[in-house]
Amino acid sequence: MWRMLVQSAVFVVATLVVTVGNASATDVLDVKVPFPFVVRGESFPAGQYRIELNDTGSAVMLIHGEKGNRAAAFVATQPAKGHAPAGDMPVVQFRRHENEYRLASVWESANEGQKVLN
């Protein structure tokens, strides 16, 4: 039981490559996720994804697959508290829950992040 609790609290961080979006009010993050994951109950396969965060105060982000991956979802978020786990580098955090990884938060910088609402 204790082991299961410890494993469910483990965070997994995916490697990000940040690109500049065309619209100034949107931050675009490109990320390669090496494992399948879940976003608000919807399964996403391992692969290349683009995450679009709106800088105008919107509480919604868009995540969609690229390179033949058609998975996509609008995700409700709220501002994350604290600091990014990777310092000033953008990072996507996943939380392990039983046998799956769930998208937990997206950090654009050390102090700017969005927590995914379940």
N, C-alpha and C positions, 0 to 999 in steps of 0.2 A: 504494500500500500504506500509506504513512504517513498519508494523508488518511483512509483507512478506519479506522485505529487511533485517530486523533484523534476521528472521528465516533462511534466505539463508546464512547468515554469521556465523551461529552457527557451531562450530566444535564439533564433537563427537569423543571420543577417545576409542578405543577398548582395552581390557585387553590382554596383551601379555605374553607368556611364551617363553623365548628364549632358543633355543637348539643349541648345537655346531654341525656344519656340518662336514662331513668327509673330504671334500676338503678345504684346507686352504685358497683358494682364494674366497670362497663363505660363506657369512653369511646367516644363516637360521633362520627365525622367524616363530614360530607357534602361531597362533592367533585364538581365537574363536570370531566370529562376530555375535552378537545376533539379527541382523536385515538384511534384503536384502539390497544390494547395487549395484552400477553401476561402471564399469571400462571401460572408453572409449566407452560408448554406449552399452556395453554388461552387461546384468543383471546377478548377482550372488546371490544365495539364502543365507539365514542365515546359519551359520555352521562353521566347523573347516577348517582353511586354512593354507597352508605353503607358505611363501614368501621367495624367494631365491634372494639375492642381490650379485652381483659380485663385488669383491674388486679390480679387475684389471682395473678399469676405464670404464667399459662397461656402456652404458646408457640404459640398458634393465634389467628389473627384471621379474621374473616369479612368478605368483601367481596361486596356484592350490588347489582345494578342497581335503579334506581327509575324511576318514570314510564314503565311499559311495557317496561322493559329487564329481561329475566329472567336475565341472566348472573349467576352466583354461584359462589363457591368458598371453602372453608376453606383457609387458607394457613399453613404452618408458618413460624415466625419465631424469631429470637434477638435479644437486646438489641443495639441498634446502638451502636457506639463513636463517641466524638467529640461533636460539637455539630451541631444542626440548621442547615441552610444558610440558613434564613430567620429566624435569631435565636430569639425566644421564640414565634413564630407557628407553628401547626401546618402541616405541609407533607407532601405525598406526592411522593416522588422516583421518576423513571423513568430508566432507562439505555437509550440507543439502542444497538441491536445490529443491524448490517447494515441491513435495511429495516423494522425494527420497534422498538417501545418496550416495555421490560419493567419491570414494577413492581419497584423495588429496595428501597425502605424507606418507612416511615410514621413521622413525627415528631409527637408530641403537644405537645412543648415544646422548649426549647433543649437540654435534657439527657436527655429521655426519648424514645427511638425504638426501632422494631423493624425489623430487617433481614429481608427475605424470603429464605428458603432456597430454592435451586433444586432 
